[in-house]
Amino acid sequence: MAGAAHPGLVGIFGRPYLDLETIVFERAWGNASGPASAAIFPELHEEICLALAQMPLDYTGGSHRSMDIMPEARRSEALVDYQEVIRGMTDAEFETFRSLSDDPRAIDASRRRELEFGEERAISLSRRQMQWLKIRFGVFFPWKGYVELIPNRKWEDKSNAEGKSFTRAAEAFFPKTIAFVRSLPFASIGRCNIMGLEGFDYGTVHRDGDPADQSAPDQFITVVPAANKRLYLWDDRCTREVDVDSRVYWFNDFDYHGVRADPFFRYSLRVDGVFLPAFYRSLEERFHAR
């Protein structure tokens, strides 16, 4: 557990989260090149902002309640959940929804009660479907500035780098960001994305798995170059929010977590993979509760 102060968090090494900013930049960690310090962040911020202004952005996070990954006390904050909306559509509405798919022929309307759509489901939503769900039914997608630099089909495969690479769009729009990601202390990288929220939106409190099913926390690093995206952990036992105060951090994403609302767009960069052994050992030495 994450200590007596936060009994509702599993955490990492007995802490709610790890502030990695100093240790990430301490040495090269076996990588050929990399930023000497966090002084790289203003350059990354400029590149990411310009790229997001020039490319189509996806949505994510609009079905946390129906995925049953929200704490009971916070379920109402999901507002309108798209899986619930799709299940309640009339036949005519579903046909419109189907027609907006990237491949309508792949959706068998006669089996609509068996089908599930969206993230972590067999049938992905198209951008047109997400827009229609938002505009017509008021579905709340917390993250409306979502870009996959290294796509990942299934959540459980996010640390597996086999057969994955940066997209052509990522190579074109994010060269400095990719160089930075490659400099991070990973032996392999299986997923990389940017998660942005519009002004006044908030990230619904959820967890990405059940701690009872977890043998060890999934390895990833989140970076907030502008230091303005306010993630917090939710201690469901104490009904308490625990702020994550860092620009570079690792937390146990099987703990409940959310993002506070702010009146401006903000984003984070998340990189999933397998840490270099030397880096992981250094974390154990520095942070492990004794």
C-alpha positions in Angstrom: 0.0 0.0 0.0 1.1 3.6 -0.5 1.7 4.2 3.2 -0.6 4.9 6.1 -1.5 8.3 4.8 -3.0 6.9 1.6 -4.4 3.4 2.5 -6.6 3.4 -0.7 -3.6 3.6 -3.0 -1.3 0.8 -4.0 1.3 3.2 -5.3 4.9 2.4 -6.2 7.6 1.5 -3.7 5.2 2.6 -0.9 4.7 6.0 -2.4 1.6 7.4 -4.2 3.7 8.3 -7.3 7.4 8.9 -8.2 8.8 12.3 -9.2 11.2 11.3 -12.0 12.3 14.7 -13.3 15.7 14.7 -11.6 16.6 11.1 -12.1 15.6 10.9 -15.8 18.2 13.6 -16.6 20.9 12.4 -14.3 22.7 10.3 -16.9 22.4 8.9 -20.4 21.1 5.5 -19.1 22.8 3.6 -21.9 21.1 5.6 -24.7 23.3 7.1 -27.4 22.0 10.6 -27.0 19.5 12.6 -25.2 18.6 16.0 -23.7 21.1 17.1 -21.0 18.3 18.6 -18.8 14.7 19.6 -18.6 15.7 22.7 -20.6 14.4 20.8 -23.5 10.8 21.3 -22.3 10.2 24.7 -23.9 11.2 23.3 -27.3 9.0 20.2 -26.9 6.1 22.4 -25.9 6.4 24.6 -29.0 6.7 21.6 -31.3 3.7 19.8 -29.7 1.5 22.8 -29.7 2.2 23.6 -33.4 1.7 19.9 -34.4 -1.6 19.7 -32.6 -2.8 22.8 -34.4 -2.1 21.1 -37.8 -3.4 17.6 -37.5 -6.7 15.8 -36.8 -7.2 15.0 -33.2 -9.0 11.9 -31.8 -11.1 11.7 -28.7 -10.8 9.2 -25.9 -12.2 8.4 -22.4 -15.9 8.7 -23.2 -17.0 5.3 -21.8 -15.3 4.9 -18.4 -18.5 4.3 -16.6 -19.7 1.5 -18.9 -16.2 0.0 -18.8 -16.8 -0.2 -15.0 -13.4 1.4 -14.2 -14.7 4.3 -12.1 -15.2 4.4 -8.3 -18.8 4.4 -7.3 -18.5 7.9 -5.6 -17.4 9.5 -8.9 -19.5 7.6 -11.5 -21.8 10.6 -12.1 -18.9 12.7 -13.3 -18.8 10.7 -16.6 -22.0 12.6 -17.6 -23.1 10.9 -20.9 -21.3 7.7 -21.7 -21.2 6.7 -25.3 -21.6 2.9 -24.8 -24.9 3.7 -22.9 -26.0 6.0 -25.7 -25.3 3.4 -28.4 -27.2 0.7 -26.5 -30.2 3.0 -26.2 -30.4 4.2 -29.8 -33.4 3.6 -32.0 -32.9 1.5 -35.1 -32.9 4.7 -37.2 -30.3 6.3 -35.0 -28.1 3.2 -35.0 -28.3 3.2 -38.8 -27.0 6.8 -38.9 -24.3 5.8 -36.4 -23.4 2.9 -38.6 -23.2 5.0 -41.7 -20.6 7.3 -40.0 -18.2 4.4 -39.5 -15.0 4.2 -41.5 -16.3 0.8 -42.7 -20.1 0.5 -42.3 -20.1 -3.0 -43.9 -18.1 -4.3 -40.9 -21.0 -3.5 -38.5 -23.9 -6.0 -38.7 -26.9 -4.1 -37.5 -28.8 -7.4 -36.9 -26.2 -8.2 -34.1 -26.2 -4.7 -32.7 -27.1 -5.9 -29.1 -24.0 -8.1 -29.1 -21.6 -5.5 -30.3 -19.4 -3.1 -28.3 -17.7 0.0 -29.7 -14.8 2.3 -28.9 -11.6 2.0 -26.9 -10.6 -1.5 -25.8 -13.5 -2.9 -27.9 -13.5 -4.9 -31.1 -15.0 -2.1 -33.2 -13.3 1.3 -33.0 -15.2 4.6 -33.3 -14.5 6.8 -36.3 -13.9 10.5 -35.9 -17.3 11.2 -37.5 -19.0 8.9 -35.0 -17.3 10.5 -32.1 -18.3 14.0 -33.3 -21.9 12.9 -33.8 -22.1 11.2 -30.4 -20.9 14.5 -28.9 -23.0 16.8 -30.9 -26.3 14.8 -31.1 -26.3 13.0 -27.7 -24.0 15.1 -25.5 -21.5 12.4 -24.9 -18.6 13.6 -22.8 -15.2 12.8 -24.1 -12.7 14.1 -21.5 -9.7 13.9 -23.8 -10.4 15.7 -27.1 -6.7 16.2 -28.0 -5.6 12.6 -28.3 -2.8 11.6 -30.7 -1.1 8.2 -30.9 2.5 8.5 -31.9 3.0 4.8 -31.5 -0.4 3.2 -31.8 -1.5 0.3 -29.6 -4.5 -1.8 -30.2 -5.0 -3.5 -26.9 -4.3 -2.0 -23.5 -2.6 -5.2 -22.2 -0.1 -4.9 -25.1 1.1 -1.4 -24.4 4.5 -2.4 -23.1 5.1 -4.8 -26.0 7.2 -3.1 -28.7 7.1 -6.0 -31.2 6.0 -4.8 -34.7 5.4 -1.2 -33.5 6.9 2.1 -34.7 6.2 5.8 -34.7 3.6 6.7 -37.3 4.4 8.7 -40.5 2.5 11.7 -39.1 4.5 11.5 -35.8 7.8 11.4 -37.8 6.6 14.5 -39.8 5.2 16.6 -37.0 7.1 15.5 -33.8 10.8 15.1 -34.6 12.1 16.7 -31.4 9.5 14.8 -29.4 10.5 11.5 -30.9 14.2 12.2 -30.2 13.3 13.0 -26.6 11.2 9.8 -26.2 14.0 7.7 -27.6 16.4 9.2 -25.1 14.2 8.1 -22.1 15.4 5.1 -20.0 13.4 2.4 -21.8 14.8 -0.9 -23.0 11.8 -1.0 -25.4 8.7 1.2 -26.1 5.3 -0.2 -26.9 3.1 2.9 -26.8 3.4 6.6 -27.0 0.6 9.2 -27.1 -0.3 12.8 -26.3 -3.4 13.3 -24.2 -4.9 16.8 -24.3 -7.9 18.3 -22.6 -9.9 21.3 -23.8 -10.4 24.3 -21.5 -12.8 23.6 -18.6 -12.9 19.8 -19.3 -11.7 17.4 -16.7 -10.4 13.8 -16.8 -12.9 11.5 -15.3 -11.6 9.5 -12.3 -10.9 5.9 -13.4 -8.3 3.2 -13.1 -6.8 1.1 -15.9 -7.0 -2.2 -14.2 -7.8 -3.9 -10.9 -4.9 -3.9 -8.4 -5.9 -7.4 -7.3 -4.9 -8.6 -10.8 -1.6 -6.8 -10.8 1.7 -8.5 -10.2 3.7 -5.2 -10.5 2.9 -1.7 -11.7 3.0 -1.2 -15.5 6.1 0.8 -16.5 5.6 4.2 -18.1 6.7 7.8 -17.9 4.4 10.8 -18.2 5.8 14.1 -19.1 4.0 17.5 -18.9 6.4 20.0 -20.7 4.2 23.0 -19.8 3.7 21.9 -16.1 0.1 22.8 -16.3 -1.9 19.5 -16.5 -3.0 18.7 -13.0 -3.3 15.0 -12.5 -4.4 13.6 -9.1 -4.8 10.2 -7.6 -8.1 9.2 -5.9 -7.8 7.4 -2.5 -11.2 5.7 -2.6 -10.9 4.4 0.9 -10.4 7.9 2.4 -12.3 9.7 -0.4 -9.3 12.0 -0.8 -7.5 13.5 -3.9 -3.7 13.3 -3.9 -2.1 15.8 -6.3 0.8 14.7 -8.5 3.2 17.5 -8.3 5.9 16.9 -11.0 6.6 17.5 -14.7 7.9 13.9 -15.1 6.4 11.1 -13.1 5.4 7.5 -12.8 2.3 6.4 -10.9 0.4 3.1 -10.6 -2.3 3.4 -13.2 -4.2 0.6 -11.5 -4.9 3.2 -8.8 -7.8 5.6 -9.5 -6.7 8.9 -11.1 -8.2 11.9 -12.8 -7.3 15.4 -14.1 -8.5 18.7 -12.7 -10.4 21.2 -14.8 -8.6 24.4 -16.0 -9.8 27.2 -18.3 -7.2 26.4 -21.0 -6.0 23.5 -23.2 -3.3 21.3 -21.6 -1.7 18.0 -22.5 0.7 15.3 -21.4 3.0 12.9 -23.2 2.9 9.3 -22.0 5.4 6.6 -23.0 4.8 3.0 -22.1 7.4 0.2 -22.3 10.0 -1.7 -20.3 12.5 0.3 -18.3 16.2 -0.2 -18.6 17.3 -2.5 -15.8 19.8 0.0 -14.5 17.1 2.7 -14.4 14.7 0.5 -12.5 17.4 -0.5 -10.0 18.1 3.2 -9.4 14.4 3.8 -8.7 14.4 1.0 -6.2 17.4 2.3 -4.4 16.1 5.9 -4.3 12.4 5.5 -3.6 11.8 2.1 -2.0 10.1 2.4 1.4 12.4 1.0 4.1 
